[in-house]
Amino acid sequence: MSIFEYNEEEEMRKIRASEYKNGKEDGIAQGIKQGIEQGIEQGIVQGMVETCKELGVSFEQTVARLKLRFDISKQEAQEKAGHYWC
């Protein structure tokens, strides 16, 4: 076999393997980034709810504040507040 021979199947296999590896790494990096962002948001929500409760702010007022701060629906704000309102 000459060094100038070209094996298309082998080259395509190498390209696919490389692209798969790059895609997988990109997906993992994106997942980690999203997880960090969600964790930060959850921490902010928890801190907000606990602070409102400690300051005597009502549950409904806390829901309204969450709704405004995070631009979410009333139902979603109620779910988030209810999760940390112990």
Disulfide bonds with the S-S distance in Angstrom:
none
